[in-house]
Amino acid sequence: MRIGKGMLSIIICVFLVLSLSGCWNRRELDTFSILMGMGIDKAEELGKIQLTAQIVKPGDLKSEGGSDAKAYFTVQAIGDTVFDTVRNFTKETNRKIYLPHSQVLIFGRDIATEGVQKYTDFFVRDHETRLRTHVLVARGEAGKILDVESKLEKVPAVGISHLLKAQNATSEAIEVDLKQFICRLMSKTTAPIAPLIEISGEGEKETLRIPGIAVFKQDKLAGELTGGEARGLLWVIGEIKSGIIIIDCPSGEDKISMEIIRASSKVIPKIIDDQIYITVKIEEEGHIGDQECPDKLSLPDIKELEQKKASVIRSEVLASLEKAQKLNTDIFGFGEAVHQKYPKQWDDLEKRWDDVFPEIEVEILVDARVRRSGTLIESVSQ
């Protein structure tokens, strides 16, 4: 049976009409409170938690010029669980909290010290949560962090997100999203980490800063890495993006700033006579950023600079390793590396990893190179 062109056109039109029935579960944005950031603290009432939500005001985001209207507001709610408390926000706002645009999730120090695992379940289980949400630990109350206005962004949570990304310039802190944090939290050996955040200054000079990295033992805050200790961790796990290494001039006077251009690392485990040995190989390339001394650098001097630079990198890794072994927290993922290479021996090692990790001998091999000296061959101090 042949179908005429007219009948075929009718059939196509019928299918097109059926496809225009719309979304049965559509939700209009003007019926929701769009969450940009959330902080979790212990409430004063025993056994309860306090959530602070930062909610955007879309109308004020468009304001131009000298408008003093804030493009956000914060609300707090208290409850027995995270889900219960999130629903309690409806007592303060006339709209249900909408999670997919959240930029940051901040744990207060009291919650981090007590243990964060039971407070993360909701954010992974709920289908609206963004697994790319940044996770941070506050030096103090998370709610107060969200009260600090950003100097450059209309919404503080967005400012915190950008502040985290800016840390790539020094590589003394790390971006950790919810997915990465949960993966480490679920690991039986690799310890969770998250950037620290704190309030600096007072009054109108109040601002936020990222002072280092929070280190967990299982789900409880165990300690902190700052400065070279923090960068030492990033050297090992391959998260160095950029940064400055300060070394002495060949003459011994003044300093030279070396910019990190690229870096990579490899962790190699070995088991010899039931003893675990770890070799960390680091390769780094960089440029001369500035030079205070009048030295005219020749090839032997460049080799000396490379050796000094390698020495600084090695000392940072050693500082991080010493702190991690003191805290007995495998933040480097050494256990996972051993598991992958020695799966048969791992069943026994995993059970006693807390006894094994502090005693592991680690060899650090660094290959640091100087590739360029910038647009100058000689110092302007000549």
C-alpha positions in Angstrom: 0.0 0.0 0.0 1.4 3.3 -1.1 1.1 6.4 1.0 0.4 9.6 -0.9 2.4 12.8 -0.3 -0.7 14.4 1.2 -1.2 11.5 3.7 2.5 11.5 4.5 2.4 15.2 5.3 -0.5 14.7 7.6 1.3 11.9 9.5 4.4 14.1 9.9 2.3 17.0 11.2 0.6 14.8 13.8 3.9 13.6 15.1 5.2 17.2 15.3 2.1 18.3 17.2 2.6 15.5 19.7 6.2 16.4 20.3 5.2 20.0 21.3 3.4 18.9 24.4 6.0 20.7 26.6 7.9 19.6 29.7 5.6 17.9 32.2 8.0 18.6 35.1 9.2 22.1 34.2 10.1 24.5 37.0 10.3 28.2 36.6 13.5 29.9 38.0 11.4 32.7 39.6 9.9 30.1 42.0 13.3 29.1 43.5 15.9 30.6 45.8 19.2 30.0 43.8 21.9 28.9 46.2 25.4 30.1 45.5 27.2 28.9 48.6 26.6 27.0 51.8 28.4 26.8 55.2 27.9 24.0 57.8 28.5 24.7 61.5 27.5 23.1 64.8 24.5 24.8 66.3 24.5 26.0 69.9 21.8 23.4 70.7 23.4 20.1 71.4 23.2 17.6 68.5 21.9 20.0 65.9 23.6 21.7 63.0 23.4 25.2 61.5 23.4 25.8 57.8 24.1 29.2 56.3 22.9 29.7 52.7 24.0 32.5 50.4 21.2 33.2 47.9 21.5 35.3 44.8 19.1 38.1 44.0 18.9 38.0 40.2 17.3 41.4 39.8 20.2 43.1 41.6 22.9 41.3 39.6 21.9 43.6 36.7 22.2 46.8 38.7 24.8 49.2 37.2 26.9 52.1 38.5 26.5 53.3 42.1 23.7 51.0 43.3 24.3 49.9 46.9 21.9 47.0 46.6 23.5 43.7 47.4 23.1 41.0 44.8 22.7 38.3 47.5 21.4 37.7 51.0 22.2 35.0 53.6 19.9 33.0 55.7 20.5 30.5 58.5 18.5 27.4 59.5 19.0 24.8 62.3 18.0 21.2 62.1 18.9 17.6 63.0 20.3 16.5 59.6 21.4 18.4 56.5 18.3 17.5 54.5 16.1 18.5 57.4 17.9 21.8 57.7 17.8 22.6 54.0 14.0 22.2 54.1 13.9 24.5 57.1 15.1 27.3 54.9 11.6 27.6 53.7 10.7 29.1 57.1 13.0 32.0 56.3 12.4 32.4 52.5 9.3 32.1 50.4 11.0 29.9 47.8 12.6 26.4 47.9 16.4 26.3 47.8 17.7 25.4 44.3 21.1 23.7 44.5 22.6 23.2 40.9 24.3 26.7 40.8 26.1 26.3 44.2 29.8 27.4 44.0 31.2 26.5 47.4 30.5 24.1 50.3 32.3 25.2 53.5 32.8 23.1 56.6 33.2 25.0 59.9 36.2 24.0 61.9 34.0 22.5 64.6 32.2 20.3 62.1 35.5 19.3 60.4 37.1 18.4 63.8 34.0 16.3 64.8 33.9 14.5 61.4 32.3 15.5 58.1 31.2 12.1 56.6 27.6 12.2 57.9 27.2 15.8 56.5 28.3 14.9 53.0 25.8 12.2 52.2 23.0 14.6 51.3 25.2 16.5 48.8 26.1 13.3 47.0 22.8 11.6 47.2 20.6 14.6 46.0 20.3 14.7 42.2 20.4 18.5 42.1 23.8 18.9 43.8 26.8 19.9 41.6 29.7 17.5 42.1 32.0 20.3 40.8 31.1 22.4 43.9 34.3 23.6 45.7 34.8 22.1 49.2 36.7 24.2 51.8 37.4 24.2 55.5 37.0 27.4 57.5 39.4 28.4 60.3 36.4 29.3 62.4 32.8 29.4 61.5 31.7 28.7 58.0 28.7 31.0 58.3 31.0 34.0 59.0 33.0 33.3 55.9 29.9 33.7 53.7 29.2 37.1 55.4 32.4 38.7 54.1 31.7 40.8 51.0 33.9 40.3 47.9 35.8 43.3 46.7 35.5 42.4 43.0 32.4 40.1 42.7 28.8 40.9 43.4 28.3 37.5 45.0 30.8 36.4 47.7 30.5 32.7 46.8 31.6 33.5 43.3 34.5 35.6 44.7 35.6 32.5 46.8 35.5 30.3 43.7 37.7 32.8 41.8 40.0 33.1 44.8 40.6 29.4 44.7 41.4 29.4 41.0 43.9 32.3 41.6 45.9 30.0 44.0 47.3 28.3 40.9 49.7 31.3 40.7 51.5 30.1 43.9 50.5 26.4 44.1 50.4 26.6 47.9 46.7 25.6 48.0 44.6 23.3 45.9 41.1 23.3 44.3 39.1 20.3 45.6 35.6 19.7 44.3 32.9 17.6 46.0 33.6 14.5 43.8 37.3 14.5 44.6 36.7 15.0 48.3 34.2 12.2 48.4 36.5 9.8 46.5 39.3 10.4 49.0 36.8 10.1 51.9 35.7 6.7 50.6 39.3 5.5 50.2 40.6 3.3 53.0 44.1 4.7 52.8 44.2 8.0 50.9 43.4 10.9 53.2 41.0 13.7 52.2 42.3 17.2 51.7 40.6 20.6 51.2 41.7 24.2 51.0 41.6 26.3 54.1 39.8 29.7 54.2 39.9 32.4 56.8 38.9 36.0 57.5 41.8 38.5 57.4 41.5 42.1 58.6 38.7 43.8 60.4 35.8 46.1 59.6 35.9 47.6 56.1 39.3 45.9 55.6 37.9 42.5 56.2 38.7 40.1 53.4 39.2 36.4 52.8 42.4 34.5 52.2 43.5 30.9 51.5 46.3 30.1 54.0 46.9 26.5 53.1 45.5 23.0 53.0 43.4 21.1 55.6 44.4 17.5 56.1 42.0 14.9 57.3 42.4 11.5 59.1 39.5 9.5 57.7 36.7 12.1 58.0 38.2 14.2 60.9 40.4 17.3 60.6 43.9 16.2 61.6 46.1 19.2 60.8 47.2 21.8 58.2 49.8 22.3 55.5 50.9 25.8 54.8 53.6 27.5 52.6 56.3 25.0 51.4 54.5 22.1 53.2 51.4 22.6 51.0 53.4 23.0 47.8 55.4 19.9 48.8 52.1 17.9 48.6 51.3 19.4 45.2 54.7 18.5 43.8 54.0 14.8 44.7 50.4 14.5 43.4 51.1 16.4 40.2 49.0 19.5 40.9 51.7 22.2 40.5 50.3 24.8 38.0 52.7 27.7 38.5 54.6 29.5 41.3 57.8 31.2 42.3 60.9 29.5 43.6 63.4 31.8 45.4 67.1 30.9 45.3 70.4 32.6 46.1 72.4 34.2 43.3 75.6 32.4 42.4 77.6 35.1 44.1 75.7 34.4 47.3 74.3 37.9 47.4 70.6 38.8 46.8 68.0 36.6 45.3 66.7 35.2 42.0 63.1 34.4 41.4 62.4 31.4 39.3 59.0 31.0 37.7 57.6 27.4 37.5 56.3 26.9 33.9 55.5 23.2 34.0 55.9 20.2 36.4 55.1 16.6 36.5 55.6 13.7 39.0 55.6 10.0 39.2 55.2 7.8 42.3 57.0 4.4 42.1 56.5 1.9 44.9 58.8 -1.1 45.6 58.5 -3.9 48.1 61.8 -5.5 49.0 62.0 -8.1 51.8 58.5 -7.0 53.0 59.7 -3.4 53.3 58.0 -0.7 51.3 60.1 1.9 49.5 58.6 4.8 47.5 60.5 6.8 44.8 59.0 10.1 43.8 60.3 11.5 40.5 59.7 15.2 39.9 60.4 17.0 36.6 60.2 20.8 36.6 60.9 23.5 34.0 61.0 27.2 34.6 62.2 30.6 33.6 64.2 33.4 35.4 61.6 35.8 36.6 63.8 38.5 38.1 67.4 38.8 39.3 68.5 41.2 42.1 72.2 40.5 41.8 74.4 42.0 39.0 75.8 38.5 38.0 76.0 37.8 34.3 74.8 34.2 34.2 76.8 31.7 32.1 76.2 28.0 31.5 77.9 26.8 34.7 75.8 29.3 36.6 72.6 28.0 35.0 73.5 24.5 36.2 74.1 25.8 39.7 70.7 27.5 39.6 69.1 24.2 38.5 70.7 22.4 41.4 69.6 25.1 43.9 66.0 24.9 42.5 66.0 21.1 42.8 67.1 21.5 46.4 64.2 23.8 47.2 61.7 21.4 45.6 63.2 18.5 47.5 63.0 20.4 50.8 59.4 21.3 50.3 58.5 17.6 49.6 60.4 16.5 52.7 58.6 19.1 54.8 55.2 17.8 53.5 56.2 14.2 54.0 57.4 14.8 57.5 54.1 16.5 58.5 52.0 13.8 56.8 53.9 11.0 58.6 53.7 12.8 61.9 49.9 13.1 61.4 49.8 9.6 60.0 47.7 10.7 57.0 48.5 9.3 53.6 47.7 12.5 51.6 49.9 11.4 48.7 48.1 8.3 47.7 51.0 6.0 48.4 48.7 3.3 49.4 46.8 3.4 46.1 50.1 3.2 44.2 51.1 0.1 46.2 47.7 -1.4 45.6 47.9 -1.0 41.9 51.4 -2.5 41.6 51.1 -5.2 44.3 47.5 -6.3 44.4 48.3 -9.6 46.1 50.2 -8.1 48.9 47.7 -5.3 49.4 45.1 -7.3 51.2 47.4 -7.6 54.2 49.0 -4.2 53.9 45.6 -2.4 53.8 44.7 -3.7 57.2 47.8 -2.3 58.8 48.4 0.8 56.6 48.3 3.1 59.7 51.3 1.2 61.0 53.1 1.0 57.7 52.8 4.6 56.3 54.7 6.5 59.1 57.7 4.2 58.5 57.9 4.3 54.7 61.2 5.3 53.3 60.8 7.8 50.5 63.5 8.7 47.9 62.9 12.1 46.1 64.5 12.6 42.7 64.2 16.0 41.2 65.1 17.1 37.7 64.8 20.9 37.5 65.6 22.9 34.4 66.0 26.5 33.5 64.7 27.1 30.0 64.7 30.9 29.5 66.0 34.1 31.1 63.3 36.3 29.8 64.0 39.3 27.5 67.3 40.1 29.4 70.7 38.4 29.1 72.3 40.6 31.8 70.8 42.1 34.9 69.8 45.8 34.8 72.0 46.2 37.8 75.1 45.7 35.6 
